[in-house]
């Protein structure tokens, strides 16, 4: 198992945001987490990469326990988080943002090769490589956020609400991008509100309600379940 999240709990002050959640991501798969706003989806991703502490449980990645590691050490292992809202450096160029994704790497020749791969996957980023990130459209900014994550050489990519604020045609393009990245050998854990995108790209999924997993299985097969409808509609 590439990622194994075992019975984790996360507290914000006195409130328990994540309550005994267990999630598995097999190597080579796309796994989804769905749920209404405030269900705790983003908190789970933050806990996995160590930006919020867990109060109980364990997180294992590539057979290594990581919940006591610093975030940069987790990234070095090949686990990369692309947060909700993209979090780009708006006044830096597209090229500079991409290069920052590889800041922990020392292999200059491989970095250059991977940069070319990103530009091949996202030709618009190459066309706009000298532009400030803030001048890009929403879809282009999401491509840049994904491209920056790929520059870290991930084994597992954590994607948090990548379709947020994007037009339907761009979401369709995003689905192809996610599938293409997975076919290249990168596993993906996807948090997503868009039902169409989630069911199109995931192999299986977990339904989260108020910090707790209430259902799991293939999303295409369980979309008619009332719990799933609540997860998407809130």
N, C-alpha and C positions, 0 to 999 in steps of 0.2 A: 504494500500500500504506500503510495507516494506521500499523502498527507493523512494523518489520523488525529482528529481532534476528539479528545476523550473527556466527556462529562465536565466541560468547563463552565465556570461561573464568573461573571464580571459585575462589579458594583460601581455605580456612580454615586458617591457619597453614601447615603443609607439605602438608596434604591438599587434593587437587583435588576440589571438590564439584560443579562443573559443567564438563563437558569438551567444548568445541567445539560448543555448542548453537546452532542456527539455527531461528528461529520467525517466521512471518508471520501477521499478523492483518489481513485485508482490511476495509475500511470497511463497517460494517453487519452484520458477522458475529459469531457466538459461536464461539470456538475453545477447545478444551479441552487441558489437559495432565494426563495420568494417569500413575500410577506408585506403587510401594510406598512406605511410610514410609522416609524417608532417601534417596530417589532424587535429591533436589535440586530438587523442584518449587517449594517456597516460596523457595528461594534465587534461582531465576530471576526470580520476581516482585520480590524485594527488589533484585536487580541492575537491573531495568528502571527502578525508581523511584529508584535511586541510594542506597539505604540500606546496600548492601554494594558494594564496588568490584569491577570486573572487571579481570582481568589481561591479557586479550586480547580482540580483537573490537570490534564497534561496535553501538550501539543507535540506531535512527532512528525518530522519531515525527513524523508529518505532514511528512515530507521535511526534518526537522531532526535533526542528530546531537545526542543528549541524554546520552551516557554520561559527559560531563565537567561536567554541570550539577548544581547543588544540588537537593535533593529539592523544595523549595518552588517552584523555577523550573519543574520538571517538572510539578508540580501545576497551576501557572498555565497551562501549555500545554494542559491538559485530560486529563491522565493521572492517574488516581486509584486508589490501592491500598486495598482493604479486607482487612486481614490476618487470618490464622487466629487465632481466639480473640476476635475483635471489637474488643478494646482500647478499650472505652468508658471514659468518666470516671464511675465507679460512683456517686459521691456527688453528682454534678450531675444536674439534672433532664433529662428527655427533651428538652425544648425547648432547654435550654442546650447539650446535646450536638449537636443538629441545627444550631444557629446556629454552633457552632464549625467545622462543615464548610465554612462560607462565609467563614472568617476572612481569606482572601486577596482576597475580592471587595469592591468599593466601591459597586456598584450596588444601593442599598437597596431600591428599588421592585422590581427583578427578584428580589432575595433573598426578599422577602416573598411574591412570586408563586410562587417555587419552593418555599418552605416550605408554602404552601397545596397545591401539587401533591403534595408528599410526604405531607401529611396525608390528601389524597384517596386516594392509593395505599395508605396504611397507616392506616386509621381508628382502629386500636387505639392507635397512637402519639398521635393527637389526644386520645383519651380519657384517656391516661396522661401527657399532656404535662408536668404539674407533679410527677409522681413521680420519685424517684431512679432512675437507670438500673439500679442493682443490684437493685431490687425487681421487675423485669420477668422474665418467663419466658425460657427459652433462645431460643424462636422469636421472641419480641418483641425481645430484644436483637439478634438477627441482623437483624431489620427495621430497628432503630434504626441499626445499623452501616451497612446499605445506604443508608438515608435520609440519614445524615450524609455518606456518599460522594457521593450525588446532589446535595447542597447545594453541592458544589465545582464543579458544572457540567461534568461529565466528557464527553469525546469517547470515551474508552476507560476501562472499569472493569475493574480486576484483582481478581478474587474468589478468595480463598484458603480452600478447604475450607468453604464456607458451610453445608453440611449437617451439619458435625461436631457430634455430641451431640444432634441433633434427632430427634423422633419421626417415624415414617414419614408420618403425615398432614401434619405441618408441612413435611416435605421435598417432598411433592406441591404444597403451597401455594408453596413456594420456587421450584419449577420454573416455575410460572405467573408468579411475580414476575420471574424472570430473563427469560423470554420477553417479558413485557410491557415491561420496560425496554429490551430490544433493539429491539422494535417502535417504541419512541418515538424511535429514532435513535441510541442509544448502543451502541457496539461493546463486546464483553466477551471477556476472556481468563480462563478458568475453570480453576482447579486443584481437582480433586475426586476423592475416593475412592469415592463412591457411584456405582456403575456405571449404575443406573437413571436418576439425575439427569443424569449426564454424557451419556449417549446420547440422552436426551430433548431436551436444550436446545442441544447443540452442532451446528455445521455440519460441523466437522472436528476432528481431534484429533491430538496427538503423544503417543507412549508413551515414557516416560523410564525408563531403568534405570541405576542407579549413575552418575548425572550425565550420561548420554549419550542422545540420541534414537535409538531403535532401530526405530521404526515410525511412520508417519504416514498419515492418510487419514480417511475418514468412519467414525466409531466404530461406527455401526450396522452397517457392512459388515464390520468387522474384529474384532468382539467375540469371534468364535470362535477367533481366532488364539491360539496358546499363549503368545506374548509378552504379549498383552493380558491373558490370564488371570493370568499372573505379576504383571503390573503392579497388578492389583486385589487379588490374594490374597497377594502378597508372597512 
